[in-house]
Amino acid sequence: IALKAARLTYPGRSTPALASSTFTIRAGEMLGVVGESGAGKSSFAQVLLGLRAPTSGLITVAGVDQADLDPTYLSKAFAFVPQDAMLVTGTVAENIRFFRGGIDDEALQESARRANILELIQEMPDGFDTHLGERGTKLSGGQRQRISIARALAGKPELIVMDEPTSALDAQSEGLVRAALAGMKGQVTMVVIAHRLSTLDLCDRIAVFERGHLTGIDSPSSLYETSAYYRKSLAVAGISAPRV
């Protein structure tokens, strides 16, 4: 996926939410995205997913302008995992299938395994047929998040964008989600937006956005040398310099 001078300015505003950005996300790469609130992270995610068209420039997928792609293809090829996992009132299987046909029992098992939630499901009274209560209230935040990741994986997407997947989780739950991300690495292209920087040490590269501008994109160790924002953020989080 390539951004080519992609820029997004919201109607009625003169300052771009996403300034002209040019870079490529490689197939199978895990890209972290950091920046303060309002820095352009969410705008970047919306443009990347095709939810908003860039005001200027373009995004290409395998060399094809995203605007020329069938929206049905995009809805299957791209998946989104929100910060707050939104579950429906129903069973585990219904939440992972999420009103989509063609997801068989084998796909349910595989997506749950990759999301690091299969063992928990197998321990439930009725397995995948266990009812999770109203909007999944029988599950913890970390468990709901892993169900949400399994839902994204069940459609066999080519790209998954995750928005703050561990920000509201305790340390143990964060570790389980991180283990799921580690298991997915290299098998699907991932973009992980995070304030909690401990989530991002798995990433191949990290992109830094400041006031709508992409100010750095590199491996964690190289970015530590070149980005003052990244160094300061790590220091505030009490995280030592990334290992080369």
C-alpha positions in Angstrom: 0.0 0.0 0.0 1.5 3.3 -1.1 0.7 6.8 -0.1 1.7 9.3 -2.8 1.5 12.9 -1.6 -1.7 11.9 0.2 -3.3 14.9 2.0 -6.5 15.3 3.9 -8.2 18.6 4.8 -11.6 18.6 6.4 -14.3 21.0 5.0 -14.2 24.4 6.5 -10.6 24.0 7.8 -7.5 25.5 6.3 -5.0 23.4 8.2 -4.7 19.8 6.9 -5.5 17.0 9.3 -3.0 14.9 7.3 -0.3 16.8 5.5 1.2 15.5 2.2 2.6 12.1 3.0 4.5 9.7 0.8 5.6 6.3 2.0 4.9 2.6 1.4 3.6 -0.1 3.7 5.1 -3.4 2.7 3.1 -6.6 2.5 3.3 -8.5 5.8 4.8 -5.5 7.6 3.8 -4.5 11.1 3.8 -0.7 11.2 3.3 1.2 14.5 1.8 4.7 14.5 2.5 7.2 17.3 1.7 10.9 17.9 -0.2 13.2 20.3 -4.0 13.5 20.2 -4.9 15.4 17.1 -1.6 14.6 15.4 -3.3 13.0 12.4 -3.2 9.3 13.4 -7.0 8.8 13.0 -7.1 10.7 9.8 -4.3 8.5 8.5 -6.3 5.4 9.4 -9.5 6.6 7.8 -7.7 7.5 4.5 -5.8 4.2 4.6 -9.0 2.2 5.0 -10.8 4.1 2.3 -13.3 5.7 4.7 -12.2 9.1 3.5 -10.8 10.0 0.1 -7.6 12.1 0.3 -8.2 15.8 -0.7 -5.1 15.5 -2.9 -2.6 12.9 -3.9 -3.6 9.2 -3.9 -3.3 5.8 -2.2 -2.5 2.8 -4.3 -3.0 -0.9 -3.4 -0.8 -3.2 -5.4 -0.2 -0.3 -7.9 -4.0 0.4 -8.4 -5.5 3.7 -7.3 -7.7 2.9 -4.2 -10.4 5.1 -5.6 -10.7 2.6 -8.6 -11.1 -0.5 -6.4 -14.4 -2.2 -5.8 -15.7 -1.1 -2.3 -16.8 -4.8 -1.8 -13.1 -5.8 -2.3 -11.9 -3.2 0.2 -14.5 -4.2 2.8 -13.1 -7.8 2.7 -9.4 -7.0 2.2 -9.2 -4.4 5.0 -10.3 -4.9 8.6 -10.4 -2.5 11.6 -10.1 -3.3 15.3 -11.3 -0.4 17.4 -10.0 0.7 20.7 -13.3 -0.3 22.4 -14.2 -3.8 21.3 -17.9 -3.6 20.3 -19.6 -7.0 20.7 -23.1 -7.9 19.9 -25.6 -9.7 22.2 -25.1 -13.3 21.2 -22.7 -16.3 21.1 -19.0 -16.4 20.6 -19.5 -17.7 17.1 -22.0 -15.0 16.2 -19.6 -12.3 17.4 -16.7 -13.6 15.3 -18.9 -14.2 12.2 -20.5 -10.8 12.7 -23.3 -11.3 10.2 -21.0 -12.6 7.5 -21.7 -15.7 5.5 -19.1 -18.1 4.4 -17.2 -18.3 7.7 -17.2 -22.0 8.6 -16.3 -23.7 11.8 -12.8 -24.2 10.7 -12.3 -20.5 10.0 -13.8 -19.8 13.5 -11.2 -22.1 15.1 -8.3 -20.7 13.2 -9.1 -17.1 13.7 -9.6 -17.7 17.5 -6.3 -19.5 17.7 -4.5 -16.7 15.9 -6.2 -14.2 18.2 -4.9 -16.1 21.3 -8.5 -16.7 22.5 -9.2 -20.3 21.4 -8.2 -22.0 24.7 -10.5 -19.7 26.7 -13.4 -20.4 24.3 -12.8 -24.2 24.6 -13.1 -23.8 28.4 -16.5 -22.1 28.1 -19.6 -24.2 28.9 -20.8 -24.4 25.3 -17.6 -23.5 23.4 -18.3 -21.3 20.4 -22.1 -21.6 21.2 -21.6 -20.0 24.6 -23.8 -16.9 25.0 -21.7 -13.9 26.0 -24.4 -11.8 27.6 -25.6 -8.4 26.5 -22.9 -6.9 24.3 -20.3 -9.4 25.7 -20.6 -8.3 29.3 -19.5 -11.8 30.5 -16.0 -11.1 29.2 -13.2 -8.9 30.4 -11.9 -6.1 28.4 -8.9 -8.1 27.2 -11.1 -11.0 26.2 -13.5 -8.8 24.3 -10.5 -7.3 22.5 -9.2 -10.7 21.4 -12.7 -11.7 20.2 -12.6 -8.5 18.2 -9.2 -9.4 16.7 -10.6 -12.9 15.9 -13.5 -11.3 14.1 -11.1 -9.3 12.0 -9.0 -12.3 11.2 -12.0 -14.5 10.3 -12.5 -12.6 7.1 -8.9 -13.4 6.0 -8.1 -9.7 5.4 -4.9 -8.5 3.8 -4.6 -5.5 6.1 -5.7 -5.0 9.7 -5.7 -1.5 11.2 -5.8 -1.5 15.0 -6.6 1.7 17.0 -5.2 1.6 20.5 -5.7 -2.1 21.0 -4.3 -2.3 24.5 -4.8 1.2 25.9 -7.6 0.2 28.3 -6.2 -3.1 29.4 -4.3 -4.3 32.5 -0.8 -5.7 32.1 -1.9 -9.3 31.9 -4.5 -8.6 29.3 -2.0 -6.5 27.3 0.4 -9.4 27.4 -2.2 -11.7 25.9 -3.1 -9.3 23.1 0.6 -8.7 22.4 1.1 -12.4 22.1 -1.7 -12.5 19.6 -0.1 -9.7 17.6 3.3 -11.5 17.7 1.6 -14.6 16.3 0.1 -12.7 13.5 3.3 -10.9 12.5 4.3 -11.6 9.0 1.1 -13.3 8.1 -1.0 -10.2 7.6 -0.1 -6.5 7.1 -0.8 -4.7 10.3 -1.0 -1.0 11.2 -1.1 -0.5 15.0 -2.0 3.0 16.4 -0.9 3.2 20.0 -0.2 5.6 22.9 1.0 2.7 25.0 4.5 2.4 23.4 5.1 -1.0 25.0 2.7 -2.4 22.4 5.0 -1.3 19.5 8.2 -3.0 20.3 7.0 -5.8 18.0 6.8 -3.4 15.0 9.1 -3.6 12.0 8.8 0.2 11.6 7.1 3.0 13.5 5.7 6.2 11.9 5.6 9.4 13.9 2.9 12.0 13.2 3.1 15.6 14.6 0.4 18.2 13.8 -0.6 16.3 10.7 2.9 15.8 9.4 4.7 12.5 9.1 8.0 13.5 10.8 9.6 10.1 10.9 9.3 6.5 9.8 11.9 3.9 10.6 12.8 0.9 12.6 12.4 1.4 16.4 16.1 1.5 17.0 16.8 3.9 14.1 13.8 6.1 15.0 15.2 6.4 18.5 18.3 8.1 17.0 16.4 10.5 14.7 13.1 11.4 16.3 13.1 13.7 19.4 9.3 13.0 19.9 9.9 9.2 19.9 12.8 9.5 22.4 10.8 11.7 24.7 7.7 9.4 24.5 9.8 6.4 25.5 11.4 8.3 28.4 8.0 9.4 29.7 6.8 5.8 29.5 9.9 4.6 31.3 11.0 2.5 28.4 14.7 2.1 27.6 16.1 2.6 24.1 15.0 -0.2 21.6 17.6 -2.8 21.0 19.2 -2.9 17.6 
